Amino acid sequence: GATKRNHPNLPVGTLIHARVNVDDPHTEPQLTCCAEEGQQKKDWMSGEAIYGRLEGGVSIRCGAVLSRAMLQPQCAVLDALAASLQFELAVGANGVAWVCAESRKDTIIIVNAIKNSAYIDNNAVERMVELLLLENS
């Protein structure tokens, strides 16, 4: 909903969850915080999805393959983590993820589990998450 008059004042380095609306090689990319038309709207009042500035938490580089796996409806590592921990996660198709949990300890466990899941089989992910939780309890 930003215009030239009321555009957000974001300092350099601010982490934003947005969607690329226009990507033309001859102009600057255009970002939007609105959901695509035809997509299910998450905000019943304005029709805007829950996009915007990401505050708190940490961002990690996890690679494009792992980020695409985390965007699937069934992701072994996220399902295993969600069974024991509460957290927020924003995953970009560019290989960057943002994690925000209740405590720093939980955030570290989640980040380690996500990064480790790139190197092990989906069948071993649940056991790996259990071991991380046991070691840090």
DSSP file with accessible surface (Angstrom, degrees, kcal/mol):
  #  RESIDUE AA STRUCTURE BP1 BP2  ACC     N-H-->O    O-->H-N    N-H-->O    O-->H-N    TCO  KAPPA ALPHA  PHI   PSI    X-CA   Y-CA   Z-CA
    1    1 A G              0   0   78      0, 0.0     2,-0.2     0, 0.0     5,-0.1   0.000 360.0 360.0 360.0  13.6    0.0    0.0    0.0
    2    2 A A        -     0   0   62      3,-0.1     2,-0.2     2,-0.0     5,-0.2  -0.540 360.0-179.3 -81.6 144.5    3.0    2.3   -0.2
    3    3 A T        -     0   0   78     -2,-0.2     4,-0.5     1,-0.0    -1,-0.0  -0.720  49.0 -89.4-124.6-178.3    3.0    5.3   -2.6
    4    4 A K  S    S+     0   0  200     -2,-0.2     3,-0.3     1,-0.2    -2,-0.0   0.831 127.9  48.1 -64.6 -27.5    5.6    7.9   -3.3
    5    5 A R  S    S+     0   0  237      1,-0.2    -1,-0.2     0, 0.0    -3,-0.1   0.842 123.8  26.4 -80.2 -37.5    4.1   10.0   -0.4
    6    6 A N  S    S+     0   0   98     -5,-0.1    -1,-0.2     2,-0.0    -2,-0.2  -0.036  79.3 149.4-122.0  34.9    3.9    7.3    2.2
    7    7 A H        -     0   0  122     -4,-0.5     2,-0.1    -3,-0.3    -3,-0.0  -0.348  55.7 -97.4 -66.7 148.2    6.6    4.8    1.3
    8    8 A P        -     0   0   77      0, 0.0     2,-1.0     0, 0.0    -1,-0.1  -0.396  26.0-132.7 -68.6 144.5    8.2    3.0    4.3
    9    9 A N        +     0   0  148     -2,-0.1    -2,-0.0    -3,-0.1    -3,-0.0  -0.807  36.7 171.5 -98.4  93.9   11.4    4.4    5.6
   10   10 A L        -     0   0   61     -2,-1.0     3,-0.1     4,-0.1     4,-0.0  -0.910  28.0-129.7-109.6 126.1   13.6    1.3    6.0
   11   11 A P    >   -     0   0   75      0, 0.0     3,-1.7     0, 0.0     2,-0.0  -0.300  41.1 -83.4 -68.2 157.3   17.3    1.5    6.8
   12   12 A V  T 3  S+     0   0  156      1,-0.2     3,-0.1     3,-0.0     0, 0.0  -0.354 117.8  31.5 -59.1 135.2   19.8   -0.4    4.7
   13   13 A G  T 3  S+     0   0   79      1,-0.3    -1,-0.2    -3,-0.1     2,-0.2   0.394  80.3 146.4  95.5  -2.1   20.1   -4.0    5.9
   14   14 A T    <   -     0   0   35     -3,-1.7     2,-0.5     1,-0.1    -1,-0.3  -0.482  48.5-128.6 -68.8 134.4   16.4   -4.3    7.0
   15   15 A L        -     0   0   60     39,-0.4    39,-2.7    -2,-0.2     2,-0.4  -0.752  31.7-175.6 -88.0 125.0   15.1   -7.8    6.5
   16   16 A I  E     -A   53   0A  65     -2,-0.5     2,-0.7    37,-0.2    37,-0.2  -0.966  24.7-146.2-126.5 137.0   11.8   -7.8    4.6
   17   17 A H  E     +A   52   0A  53     35,-3.2    35,-2.3    -2,-0.4     2,-0.3  -0.905  47.8 137.3 -98.7 111.5    9.4  -10.6    3.7
   18   18 A A        -     0   0   32     -2,-0.7     2,-0.4    33,-0.2    15,-0.2  -0.898  50.3-114.1-146.3 174.4    8.0   -9.6    0.4
   19   19 A R  E     -B   32   0B  53     13,-2.7    13,-2.4    -2,-0.3     2,-0.6  -0.942  30.1-118.8-117.0 137.9    7.0  -10.9   -3.1
   20   20 A V  E     +B   31   0B  81     -2,-0.4    11,-0.2    11,-0.2     3,-0.1  -0.676  33.1 176.8 -77.1 119.0    8.7   -9.8   -6.3
   21   21 A N  E     +     0   0B  78      9,-3.1     2,-0.4    -2,-0.6    10,-0.2   0.864  67.6  18.9 -91.2 -43.6    6.0   -8.2   -8.4
   22   22 A V  E     +B   30   0B  56      8,-1.6     8,-2.6     2,-0.1     2,-0.4  -0.996  57.1 176.4-133.3 127.9    8.1   -7.0  -11.4
   23   23 A D        +     0   0  128     -2,-0.4     5,-0.1     6,-0.2    -3,-0.0  -0.793  16.6 160.7-132.0  87.4   11.5   -8.3  -12.4
   24   24 A D    >   -     0   0   63     -2,-0.4     3,-1.4     4,-0.2    -2,-0.1  -0.917  40.6-137.6-108.9 133.2   12.5   -6.7  -15.6
   25   25 A P  T 3  S+     0   0  117      0, 0.0    -1,-0.1     0, 0.0     3,-0.0   0.730 103.7  52.9 -64.3 -16.0   16.2   -6.6  -16.6
   26   26 A H  T 3  S+     0   0  165      2,-0.1     2,-0.3    -3,-0.0    -3,-0.0   0.535 113.1  37.9 -97.3  -7.5   15.9   -3.0  -17.7
   27   27 A T  S <  S-     0   0   81     -3,-1.4    -3,-0.2     3,-0.0     3,-0.1  -0.854  95.0 -82.1-133.7 172.3   14.4   -1.6  -14.5
   28   28 A E        -     0   0  170     -2,-0.3    -4,-0.2     1,-0.1    -2,-0.1  -0.439  56.1 -97.3 -71.8 148.2   14.7   -2.0  -10.8
   29   29 A P        -     0   0   81      0, 0.0     2,-0.5     0, 0.0    -6,-0.2  -0.349  34.6-139.0 -64.4 148.1   12.8   -4.9   -9.3
   30   30 A Q  E     -B   22   0B 102     -8,-2.6    -9,-3.1    -3,-0.1    -8,-1.6  -0.954  16.3-161.1-113.9 123.4    9.5   -4.0   -7.7
   31   31 A L  E     -B   20   0B 103     -2,-0.5     2,-0.3   -11,-0.2   -11,-0.2  -0.733   5.4-169.3-100.7 153.6    8.5   -5.6   -4.4
   32   32 A T  E     -B   19   0B  27    -13,-2.4   -13,-2.7    -2,-0.3    20,-0.1  -0.980  24.3-155.4-138.7 152.2    5.0   -5.9   -2.9
   33   33 A C  S    S+     0   0   44     -2,-0.3    16,-0.4   -15,-0.2    18,-0.4   0.211  70.1  98.6-106.2  10.1    3.7   -6.9    0.4
   34   34 A C  S    S-     0   0   40     14,-0.2    14,-0.2   -15,-0.1   -15,-0.1  -0.753  78.7-110.3 -97.5 148.4    0.3   -7.9   -1.0
   35   35 A A        -     0   0   10     12,-0.6     3,-0.1    -2,-0.3    -2,-0.1  -0.340  43.9 -91.4 -71.0 155.1   -0.7  -11.5   -1.8
   36   36 A E    >   -     0   0   94      1,-0.1     3,-1.9     4,-0.1    -1,-0.1  -0.366  48.6 -97.5 -64.4 145.9   -1.1  -12.4   -5.5
   37   37 A E  T 3  S+     0   0  187      1,-0.3    -1,-0.1    -3,-0.1     3,-0.1  -0.409 113.2  27.3 -64.0 139.8   -4.5  -12.1   -6.9
   38   38 A G  T 3  S+     0   0   86      1,-0.4    -1,-0.3    -2,-0.1     2,-0.1   0.194  97.7 113.6  90.8 -17.1   -6.3  -15.4   -6.9
   39   39 A Q  S <  S-     0   0  109     -3,-1.9    -1,-0.4     1,-0.1     2,-0.2  -0.496  83.6 -88.7 -81.6 157.4   -4.3  -16.6   -3.9
   40   40 A Q        -     0   0  173     -2,-0.1     2,-0.3    -3,-0.1    -1,-0.1  -0.474  45.5-127.2 -65.4 129.4   -6.0  -17.2   -0.5
   41   41 A K        -     0   0   89     -2,-0.2     7,-0.1     1,-0.1     8,-0.1  -0.633  18.2-165.3 -82.3 135.8   -5.9  -13.9    1.4
   42   42 A K  S    S+     0   0  144     -2,-0.3     2,-0.7     1,-0.2     7,-0.2   0.740  77.9  59.1 -92.4 -26.2   -4.5  -14.1    4.9
   43   43 A D     >  -     0   0   58      5,-0.4     4,-1.9     1,-0.1    -1,-0.2  -0.898  67.7-164.3-108.0 109.6   -5.7  -10.8    6.2
   44   44 A W  T  4 S+     0   0  223     -2,-0.7    -1,-0.1     1,-0.2    -3,-0.0   0.750  82.8  52.7 -67.8 -20.0   -9.5  -10.8    6.0
   45   45 A M  T  4 S+     0   0  139      3,-0.1    -1,-0.2     1,-0.1    -2,-0.0   0.965 126.1  10.9 -83.4 -52.7   -9.8   -7.0    6.4
   46   46 A S  T  4 S-     0   0   69      2,-0.2    -2,-0.2     3,-0.0     3,-0.1   0.548  91.3-120.6-107.8 -10.7   -7.4   -5.5    3.8
   47   47 A G     <  +     0   0   22     -4,-1.9   -12,-0.6     1,-0.3     2,-0.3   0.518  68.6 133.9  82.2   2.1   -6.6   -8.5    1.6
   48   48 A E        -     0   0   72    -14,-0.2    -5,-0.4    -5,-0.1    -1,-0.3  -0.669  53.3-128.7 -86.8 140.9   -2.9   -8.1    2.3
   49   49 A A        -     0   0   10    -16,-0.4     2,-2.1    -2,-0.3    -1,-0.1  -0.285  38.9 -87.5 -76.3 172.8   -0.9  -11.1    3.2
   50   50 A I  S    S+     0   0  131     -2,-0.1     2,-0.3   -16,-0.0    -1,-0.1  -0.537  82.0 131.5 -85.6  72.7    1.3  -11.2    6.3
   51   51 A Y        +     0   0   74     -2,-2.1     2,-0.3   -18,-0.4   -33,-0.2  -0.756  23.0  82.1-113.1 169.3    4.4   -9.7    4.6
   52   52 A G  E    S+A   17   0A  17    -35,-2.3   -35,-3.2    -2,-0.3     2,-0.2  -0.936  76.0   1.1 137.2-158.1    6.6   -6.8    5.8
   53   53 A R  E     -A   16   0A 124     -2,-0.3     2,-0.7   -37,-0.2   -37,-0.2  -0.421  57.8-142.0 -69.5 133.7    9.5   -6.1    8.1
   54   54 A L        -     0   0   35    -39,-2.7   -39,-0.4    -2,-0.2     2,-0.4  -0.884  22.3-170.8 -99.9 115.2   10.9   -9.1   10.0
   55   55 A E        -     0   0  137     -2,-0.7     3,-0.1   -41,-0.1   -41,-0.0  -0.852  48.7  -0.1-110.7 144.2   11.8   -8.0   13.5
   56   56 A G  S    S+     0   0   58     -2,-0.4    43,-0.1     1,-0.2    44,-0.0  -0.223  92.8  75.2  74.1-172.4   13.7  -10.1   16.0
   57   57 A G  S    S-     0   0   38     44,-0.2     2,-0.3    41,-0.1    43,-0.3  -0.057  79.7 -85.8  66.4-171.5   14.9  -13.6   15.1
   58   58 A V  E     -C   99   0C  64     41,-2.5    41,-2.9    -3,-0.1     2,-0.4  -0.955  24.2-134.6-134.7 153.6   17.8  -14.5   12.9
   59   59 A S  E     -C   98   0C  70     -2,-0.3     2,-0.3    39,-0.2    39,-0.2  -0.882  23.8-173.6-108.7 144.1   18.3  -15.0    9.2
   60   60 A I  E     -C   97   0C  15     37,-3.0    37,-2.6    -2,-0.4     2,-0.6  -0.957  26.0-127.2-133.7 151.4   20.2  -17.9    7.8
   61   61 A R  E     +C   96   0C 190     -2,-0.3    35,-0.2    35,-0.2    34,-0.1  -0.900  35.5 161.7 -95.3 122.5   21.4  -19.0    4.4
   62   62 A C        -     0   0   20     33,-2.8     4,-0.4    -2,-0.6    34,-0.2   0.402  48.4-104.8-122.9  -1.8   20.2  -22.5    3.8
   63   63 A G     >  -     0   0   37     32,-1.2     4,-2.3     3,-0.1    32,-0.2   0.168  29.4 -89.9  90.2 151.3   20.5  -22.9    0.0
   64   64 A A  H  > S+     0   0   52      1,-0.2     4,-2.3     2,-0.2    31,-0.2   0.874 121.8  53.6 -67.1 -36.6   17.8  -23.0   -2.7
   65   65 A V  H  > S+     0   0  128      2,-0.2     4,-1.9     1,-0.2    -1,-0.2   0.950 112.9  42.5 -66.4 -46.5   17.2  -26.7   -2.6
   66   66 A L  H  > S+     0   0   18     -4,-0.4     4,-2.3     1,-0.2    -1,-0.2   0.902 113.1  52.9 -67.7 -39.1   16.5  -26.8    1.2
   67   67 A S  H  X S+     0   0    0     -4,-2.3     4,-1.1     1,-0.2    -1,-0.2   0.918 109.1  49.3 -64.6 -39.3   14.4  -23.6    1.1
   68   68 A R  H  < S+     0   0  141     -4,-2.3     4,-0.5     1,-0.2     3,-0.2   0.886 109.7  52.3 -66.2 -35.1   12.2  -25.1   -1.7
   69   69 A A  H >< S+     0   0   44     -4,-1.9     3,-1.0     1,-0.2    -2,-0.2   0.895 107.8  51.5 -65.3 -38.3   11.8  -28.2    0.5
   70   70 A M  H 3< S+     0   0   10     -4,-2.3    -1,-0.2     1,-0.2    -2,-0.2   0.722 102.7  60.5 -72.0 -19.4   10.7  -26.1    3.4
   71   71 A L  T 3< S+     0   0   88     -4,-1.1    -1,-0.2    -3,-0.2    -2,-0.2   0.606  85.4  99.1 -81.3 -10.4    8.1  -24.4    1.2
   72   72 A Q  S <  S-     0   0  115     -3,-1.0     3,-0.1    -4,-0.5    -3,-0.0  -0.399  87.0-116.4 -73.9 153.2    6.4  -27.7    0.6
   73   73 A P  S    S+     0   0  115      0, 0.0     2,-0.6     0, 0.0    -1,-0.1   0.854 107.2  44.6 -59.5 -33.8    3.3  -28.6    2.6
   74   74 A Q        +     0   0  150     -5,-0.1     2,-0.4     4,-0.0    -2,-0.1  -0.937  68.0 165.7-115.7 111.5    5.1  -31.6    4.2
   75   75 A C     >  -     0   0   13     -2,-0.6     4,-2.7     1,-0.1     5,-0.3  -0.988  28.4-148.4-126.3 121.0    8.6  -30.9    5.4
   76   76 A A  H  > S+     0   0   33     -2,-0.4     4,-2.3     1,-0.2     5,-0.2   0.900  95.7  45.6 -57.8 -46.2   10.2  -33.5    7.7
   77   77 A V  H  > S+     0   0    4      1,-0.2     4,-2.4     2,-0.2    -1,-0.2   0.922 115.2  46.1 -68.6 -41.1   12.4  -31.1    9.7
   78   78 A L  H  > S+     0   0   25      2,-0.2     4,-2.6     1,-0.2    -1,-0.2   0.899 112.7  50.6 -69.4 -37.5    9.7  -28.5   10.2
   79   79 A D  H  X S+     0   0   77     -4,-2.7     4,-1.1     2,-0.2    -2,-0.2   0.924 112.3  47.3 -63.7 -42.5    7.1  -31.1   11.2
   80   80 A A  H  < S+     0   0   15     -4,-2.3     4,-0.5    -5,-0.3     3,-0.2   0.907 114.9  45.8 -66.6 -40.3    9.6  -32.6   13.7
   81   81 A L  H >X S+     0   0    0     -4,-2.4     4,-2.8     1,-0.2     3,-1.4   0.907 108.5  55.7 -68.5 -41.2   10.4  -29.2   15.2
   82   82 A A  H 3< S+     0   0   63     -4,-2.6    -1,-0.2     1,-0.3    -2,-0.2   0.755  96.8  65.7 -66.2 -21.9    6.8  -28.0   15.3
   83   83 A A  T 3< S+     0   0   87     -4,-1.1    -1,-0.3    -3,-0.2    -2,-0.2   0.768 120.7  17.8 -69.0 -22.8    5.9  -31.0   17.4
   84   84 A S  T <4 S+     0   0   76     -3,-1.4     2,-0.3    -4,-0.5    -2,-0.2   0.644 121.4  47.2-122.0 -24.0    8.1  -29.7   20.3
   85   85 A L     <  -     0   0   21     -4,-2.8     2,-0.5    -5,-0.1    -1,-0.2  -0.905  63.1-134.2-127.5 154.0    8.8  -26.0   19.8
   86   86 A Q        +     0   0  134     -2,-0.3    16,-0.9    -3,-0.1     2,-0.3  -0.918  44.1 140.4-104.9 130.4    6.9  -22.9   19.0
   87   87 A F  E     -D  101   0C  52     -2,-0.5     2,-0.4    14,-0.2    14,-0.2  -0.982  44.9-123.2-160.3 163.1    8.5  -20.6   16.3
   88   88 A E  E     -D  100   0C 123     12,-3.1    12,-2.3    -2,-0.3     2,-0.4  -0.908  27.9-172.6-110.9 146.8    7.9  -18.4   13.3
   89   89 A L  E     -D   99   0C  50     -2,-0.4     2,-0.4    10,-0.2    10,-0.2  -0.998  14.5-172.9-144.2 132.1    9.6  -19.0   10.0
   90   90 A A  E     -D   98   0C  12      8,-2.1     8,-2.8    -2,-0.4     2,-0.5  -0.998  14.8-167.5-122.8 123.7    9.7  -17.1    6.8
   91   91 A V  E     -D   97   0C  19     -2,-0.4     2,-0.3     6,-0.2     6,-0.2  -0.950   4.0-156.9-117.5 130.0   11.4  -18.9    3.9
   92   92 A G    >   -     0   0   22      4,-2.8     3,-1.4    -2,-0.5     4,-0.2  -0.768  25.2-128.6-102.2 150.3   12.4  -17.3    0.6
   93   93 A A  T 3  S+     0   0   49     -2,-0.3   -25,-0.1     1,-0.3    -1,-0.1   0.611 104.5  73.6 -68.9  -8.9   12.9  -19.1   -2.7
   94   94 A N  T 3  S-     0   0  119      2,-0.2    -1,-0.3   -27,-0.1   -30,-0.2   0.373 120.7 -98.4 -87.4   4.1   16.3  -17.4   -2.8
   95   95 A G  S <  S+     0   0    4     -3,-1.4   -33,-2.8     1,-0.3   -32,-1.2   0.640  87.0 118.5  90.9  14.2   17.8  -19.7   -0.1
   96   96 A V  E     -C   61   0C  28    -35,-0.2    -4,-2.8    -4,-0.2     2,-0.3  -0.937  38.7-174.7-115.1 135.8   17.4  -17.3    2.9
   97   97 A A  E     -CD  60  91C   1    -37,-2.6   -37,-3.0    -2,-0.4     2,-0.4  -0.953  13.7-148.7-127.5 150.4   15.2  -18.2    5.9
   98   98 A W  E     -CD  59  90C  18     -8,-2.8    -8,-2.1    -2,-0.3     2,-0.4  -0.974  14.7-169.4-119.5 131.6   14.2  -16.2    9.0
   99   99 A V  E     +CD  58  89C   0    -41,-2.9   -41,-2.5    -2,-0.4     2,-0.4  -0.981   9.5 177.4-125.3 132.3   13.6  -17.9   12.3
  100  100 A C  E     + D   0  88C  31    -12,-2.3   -12,-3.1    -2,-0.4     2,-0.2  -0.975  12.5 169.2-135.2 119.2   12.1  -16.4   15.4
  101  101 A A  E     - D   0  87C  19     -2,-0.4   -14,-0.2   -14,-0.2   -44,-0.2  -0.698  48.4 -97.5-121.9 177.0   11.5  -18.5   18.5
  102  102 A E  S    S+     0   0  138    -16,-0.9     2,-0.3    -2,-0.2   -15,-0.1   0.820 103.8  16.0 -66.4 -33.6   10.6  -18.0   22.2
  103  103 A S  S  > S-     0   0   48      1,-0.1     4,-2.1     0, 0.0    -2,-0.2  -0.915  76.3-113.2-137.0 165.5   14.2  -18.1   23.4
  104  104 A R  H  > S+     0   0  220     -2,-0.3     4,-2.5     2,-0.2     5,-0.2   0.881 117.3  56.1 -65.2 -37.1   17.7  -17.9   22.0
  105  105 A K  H  > S+     0   0  106      1,-0.2     4,-2.2     2,-0.2    -1,-0.2   0.934 108.3  46.7 -61.3 -45.7   18.3  -21.6   22.9
  106  106 A D  H  > S+     0   0   22      1,-0.2     4,-2.5     2,-0.2    -1,-0.2   0.894 110.6  53.3 -63.3 -39.3   15.2  -22.6   20.9
  107  107 A T  H  X S+     0   0   17     -4,-2.1     4,-2.7     1,-0.2     5,-0.2   0.923 108.7  49.1 -62.0 -42.6   16.4  -20.5   17.9
  108  108 A I  H  X S+     0   0   97     -4,-2.5     4,-2.7     2,-0.2     5,-0.2   0.916 110.8  50.3 -64.1 -42.2   19.8  -22.2   17.9
  109  109 A I  H  X S+     0   0    4     -4,-2.2     4,-2.6     2,-0.2    -2,-0.2   0.939 112.6  47.0 -61.2 -44.8   18.2  -25.6   18.0
  110  110 A I  H  X S+     0   0    0     -4,-2.5     4,-2.6     2,-0.2     5,-0.2   0.933 112.8  48.0 -64.9 -45.6   15.9  -24.7   15.1
  111  111 A V  H  X S+     0   0   18     -4,-2.7     4,-2.6     1,-0.2     5,-0.2   0.933 113.5  47.8 -62.0 -44.8   18.7  -23.2   13.0
  112  112 A N  H  X S+     0   0   65     -4,-2.7     4,-2.7    -5,-0.2    -1,-0.2   0.911 112.1  49.7 -62.9 -41.6   21.0  -26.3   13.7
  113  113 A A  H  X S+     0   0    0     -4,-2.6     4,-1.9    -5,-0.2    -2,-0.2   0.923 111.9  48.0 -64.1 -42.7   18.2  -28.7   12.8
  114  114 A I  H  X S+     0   0    0     -4,-2.6     4,-0.6     1,-0.2    -2,-0.2   0.948 115.1  44.4 -63.5 -47.3   17.4  -26.9    9.5
  115  115 A K  H >< S+     0   0   94     -4,-2.6     3,-0.9     1,-0.2     4,-0.3   0.899 114.3  49.3 -66.3 -39.5   21.0  -26.7    8.5
  116  116 A N  H >< S+     0   0   68     -4,-2.7     3,-1.8    -5,-0.2     4,-0.4   0.831  99.3  67.6 -67.5 -31.4   21.7  -30.4    9.5
  117  117 A S  H >< S+     0   0   12     -4,-1.9     3,-0.6     1,-0.3    -1,-0.2   0.713  87.0  68.6 -65.4 -17.9   18.6  -31.6    7.6
  118  118 A A  T << S+     0   0   52     -3,-0.9    -1,-0.3    -4,-0.6    -2,-0.2   0.739 105.2  41.4 -70.0 -19.9   20.2  -30.7    4.3
  119  119 A Y  T <  S+     0   0  199     -3,-1.8     2,-0.3    -4,-0.3    -1,-0.2   0.385 107.4  63.9-112.1   0.9   22.7  -33.5    4.8
  120  120 A I  S <  S-     0   0   62     -3,-0.6     5,-0.1    -4,-0.4     2,-0.1  -0.883  85.1 -94.7-127.0 163.0   20.6  -36.4    6.1
  121  121 A D    >>  -     0   0  104     -2,-0.3     3,-1.4     1,-0.1     4,-0.8  -0.344  35.1-116.1 -70.2 150.7   17.8  -38.5    4.9
  122  122 A N  H >> S+     0   0  110      1,-0.3     4,-0.6     2,-0.2     3,-0.5   0.804 115.1  61.1 -58.9 -30.1   14.2  -37.5    5.7
  123  123 A N  H 34 S+     0   0  142      1,-0.2     4,-0.4     2,-0.1    -1,-0.3   0.801 106.9  45.2 -67.5 -26.9   13.9  -40.8    7.8
  124  124 A A  H <> S+     0   0   44     -3,-1.4     4,-2.1     1,-0.2    -1,-0.2   0.560  91.4  84.6 -93.2  -7.3   16.7  -39.6   10.1
  125  125 A V  H <X S+     0   0    0     -4,-0.8     4,-2.5    -3,-0.5     5,-0.2   0.916  86.7  52.2 -64.5 -43.5   15.5  -36.1   10.5
  126  126 A E  H  X S+     0   0  126     -4,-0.6     4,-2.2     1,-0.2    -1,-0.2   0.922 111.4  46.9 -61.8 -41.6   13.1  -36.8   13.4
  127  127 A R  H  > S+     0   0  134     -4,-0.4     4,-2.4     2,-0.2    -1,-0.2   0.897 110.2  53.6 -66.4 -39.1   15.8  -38.6   15.4
  128  128 A M  H  X S+     0   0   27     -4,-2.1     4,-2.4     2,-0.2    -2,-0.2   0.927 109.1  48.5 -61.9 -42.2   18.2  -35.8   14.7
  129  129 A V  H  X S+     0   0    4     -4,-2.5     4,-2.4     1,-0.2    -2,-0.2   0.925 110.2  52.2 -65.0 -41.5   15.7  -33.3   16.1
  130  130 A E  H  X S+     0   0   83     -4,-2.2     4,-2.4    -5,-0.2    -1,-0.2   0.925 110.0  48.6 -59.1 -43.8   15.1  -35.5   19.2
  131  131 A L  H  X S+     0   0   69     -4,-2.4     4,-2.6     2,-0.2    -1,-0.2   0.904 110.3  50.9 -65.1 -40.6   18.9  -35.6   19.8
  132  132 A L  H  X S+     0   0   17     -4,-2.4     4,-1.4     1,-0.2    -1,-0.2   0.914 112.0  47.6 -62.6 -40.2   19.2  -31.8   19.5
  133  133 A L  H  < S+     0   0   37     -4,-2.4    -2,-0.2     2,-0.2    -1,-0.2   0.896 112.9  48.4 -67.9 -39.1   16.3  -31.3   21.9
  134  134 A L  H >< S+     0   0  115     -4,-2.4     3,-1.1     1,-0.2    -2,-0.2   0.911 110.4  51.1 -67.1 -42.2   17.8  -33.8   24.4
  135  135 A E  H 3< S+     0   0  142     -4,-2.6    -1,-0.2     1,-0.2    -2,-0.2   0.816 116.2  41.2 -64.6 -30.0   21.3  -32.3   24.3
  136  136 A N  T 3<        0   0   58     -4,-1.4    -1,-0.2    -5,-0.2    -2,-0.2   0.223 360.0 360.0-106.6  14.6   19.9  -28.8   24.9
  137  137 A S    <         0   0  119     -3,-1.1    -3,-0.1    -4,-0.2    -4,-0.0  -0.381 360.0 360.0 -92.5 360.0   17.4  -29.6   27.6
